[in-house]
Amino acid sequence: MRLGLIAGGGRFPLVLLDAARSQGHKVIVIAIKEEASEELIVAAARLDAALHWVSLGQLGKCIKLLQEGAVDRAVMAGSVKHTKIFSSGLILPDLVMLSLLRKLGARNTDGLLGAVVDVFRDHGIEVMDSTELIKPLLACPGVLTGRKPSQDETQDIEYGYRFADAIAALDIGQTVAVKDRAVVAVEAMEGTDELIRRAASLAGAGVSVIKVAKPTQDMRFDVPVVGLGTIEIMRAAGATALSIDAGKTLIIDGPEVLSAADGANIAMLARRIGDAGVERADGTAPAHQQ
């Protein structure tokens, strides 16, 4: 199968490219200049994948390149900072993107990316589930690290769920930071990394981070991702616990991430969607529920 990979920032596109090629797919990479890592140049050459660079807003060029490569399925991977959409002069939309933007009622993440997916479909390109080729990297439910959350951390995490779920449902953000049963910071356009730094500046060490999927998470785009960078930022900020949603969150470089969390003494767990609490990997409940 010929597969188009629309690559934003971070390691997600690199991992996905490697997985696609290992499964025998011919890949055409469309890398976003303002976001994608230059590591893609080396990776694409090593894996015999075509690589093209486009700027934010060049939706028509992206579609043309995929069509010229006879691609009818594509996957979106990697981050695009939403703040750049509002940075004056940064995005020069082509006619296809300009038409899309004029039709949008709101430029929230789901609205914008959902409209992009629709435009791809209109041009004969189906955007697929971004986790389809890397299902093993989706978080399994339970405590994922050697250290389970303390009772205080568990209470902070469970306190934070309803706030994280609420902002995710409103498509504001997907992460909150909590300390002593108080919400310290709420994610908006700045992204998870900046949220963690801001929480540390406001409340110091000991913050718990709760990152959730949206109630109606579209797995084609904006899937929650954590990686080595997340753990490093938490370590530097003195954050001590991280909760993610099982089955909906990608742990990029999985074992290395968990090893890094253990090395930083960060407790990491994955909530089973729909559960009030979080079971351990061995099926037992957290200490305060036993």
N, C-alpha and C positions, 0 to 999 in steps of 0.2 A: 504493500500500500504506500502511496505517496502521501506524506503528511506534512502540513505546514506547521511550523512552530513560531508563534508570535512571542518574542522574548522581551520581558521587562527586566527589572533589576533583581539582584540576589542570585543564589545558587540553584533555585528551582529550575530555570531553563536548562542549566548544564546537566542536572540530574535527569531531567526528562529527555534531553537529547541523547544521552548515553543509553537510557532505557529503550527509547524508540529504535535506535540503531541495533541494539543487542537483540531486539525482537524482529529484526529484518526489515524495518520500514525505511524507505528512502525519504530523507528529511530535507525540507527547504526552510531555512531559518530566516525569519524577518526580525531583525534586532532593532529595538527602539534606541536611537542614538543617545537620547538624554538619560536613559536608564540602564541599558544592558551592559554587562561586564565585557571588557575586552578579552577576557578568558575565552569567550565564545569563538574568537578567531582561531585560537589554538585547537579548541575542542572540535570545531567544525572541520578543520583540516585533518585532524587525526581520525575523525569518524567519517570522512568523505561525505560531508553534508554541505550543500550550497548555502552560502551566507550573504544576505543583503542587509544594508542598513537604511532605515527610514527615520524621519523625524516625527515627533508627536504631531498629529494632525494630518499626516499624509495617508489617510485611509484608502483613498483611491489608488495610490501607488502600491500600497500593501496588497490590495485585491488583485491588481494587474500582475504583480510579481508571482502571486500564487497561481493565478490562472495560466500564466506563461509556463509555469512548472507543472501544469496538468494536475494541480492539487484540488481535491474536492472535500477533504477533511482537514481541519486545523485544530490546534490546541493553544490556549493562552496560558502562559506561565511567567511568573515573576511580577514584581511590584512596579506600579506606576504611581508616583506620588500625586495624589489628587490636588494638592496645592499648586502644582505646576499648571493645571488647567486655568487657574486664576492669576497666574503670573503674567503681567503685562508684556506683550511682545514675544513671549516664549513660544507660543503655539501659533503657527501660521496655517490655518486649516485649508486643505484643498477643497475643491467643489463638492466632493462626496461628503467629507466631514462637515463642511459648512451647512449642507442641506440637512444632515443629521442633527446638528446643534440647533438649527432653527425650529425643528419639529419637537425638540425636547421640552417637556413641561418643567423639569427640574434636572439639575446636573449632579444628582446624587450618584453613588457608585452603581447601584443596581440599574438605575434608569439609563445612565450613560453606556455602561458595558452591555446591558441588555439590548440597547439600540444598535450597538456595533455588531453584536451577534446576529441581529435581524438583517442588517445590511449584508453581512457575509452570506447569509442564507439566500438573500435575494440574488446574489451573484453566483449561486451554485456551490458555495463552500459551507459545509456543516461544521460548526464548532462543537467539539466533543468534550466530554467530562475530562477535566484536566488531571484527574487522578487515575484515569483508566489504565494507564500503562505502568503505574507505580503503586498499586493498591497495598503492597506490603509496608509501605512507608506511612500509611494511615495509623494513627494512634490506637492502640488497644486499650480497653477500659481497665482502670485500676491504678495503683501506685506504680510508677515506672522507674523510680530511682531506689537506691539502697536505703535512703532515709525517707520515711513517711512524714507527712506534715505533722507538726506538733498540734496539740489541742487548740492553741491560740490561732495557728495558721489555718487549721481546718475550719474553725469558726469564721475567720475572716473570708476564706474562700467561699464558704456556703452563704455568707452574708452578701458577698459580691455578686453571686449568680444572678439574682433578680435584676440588678442594675445593668450588668453586662447583657443579659438577655433582652432587657428593655431597649437599650441603645442599639443593639443589633437589629431588633425588630423594626426600629425606626430608620435603619440604614444610616446611622450617625457614625458608628464605629463598632468595634467588636471586643474591646478590651477595657477593663477598669483596674485600678490599683487600690488596694484596701489595706488599712492598718488600724488595729484596735477597733474593729467593727465600724469604721468610718471610711467612706469613699474619698480617697485622696485626690485621684485624678481620673478623668474620663477621656477616652480616645475620641478624636474627631478626625480632621484631615491630616494631622501631623504624623500619624502612624504609631505603631506599637513602640518602636525604639525611643522616639521622643517622649511618648507617654511615660515610659519607665524612668527616663532621665528627669522628667519634670516631677514625677512622684517622689523621687529621691531628694530633689532639691526642696520639696515642700515638707516632707515627713521624715527624711533621713532613712537610715537602714531599717530593715525589718518589714518591708512592704511585701504583700502577696499580690501576684498578678493573675488576673482571671481573663482568659481569652476564649471566646465562644464563637460557634458558628451561628449564622442567622437562622431564625426559626424555619424559614423556607429557603435554606441555602441552595443556591444554584451552583452545582459542582463544576460548571463550565468556566467560572471565573470568580475571582476574589475569595478563593478557598483559604481558610486560616492556615498559616505556615509558621513553624518555629524552626530555628536552626542554631548552629554554633554561634552566630552573631547575637541571637537573642540571649543565649546563656551568658556570653561575655558582657553584654550590656547590663544584665541583671547582676552579675558578679561585681562589676565596677560600681553599680548603684547601691549595692548592699541589699538588694531584694532577695528574699529567702525562699519563696515558694511560687510555683507556676502551675496553674490549672488550665487544661485544654479540653476540648470536646472529643471524645472517642469516635472514631469512624468518620469524622469530618475535618480533622486537622492533620496536615502532613508534618511529619518530623523528618526534615531533610537531613541526610547523613545520619540516620537513626541512631545506631549504637554509639557513634562518636558524640552525639548530642547528649545522650544519657550519661555517658562517661564524663563529659565535661560538667554536667550538672552535679554529678557525684563529687567531682573534684572541687567544685565551688560550694559544696554542702547545700545545694539548692534542692528542695523536695519538689518532685514533679509528678503530677498525676493527670489522669484522663477521666473525665466524667462520662458515664454512660448517658446518652441523651434520654431525657424523661425522668431520670432518677433524681430524687431529692438530695441524696448524698452520693458519695463516691465509694464504690467497693474497691478493695485491694485486688491486686492481680490474682491472689489465691481465692477470691470469692468472699472473704470476710469483710465485715463492715468496718468503717473507721472506729477508733477506740471510743469516741464519745457516743456512738450508736449501739455499742455492745452492752 
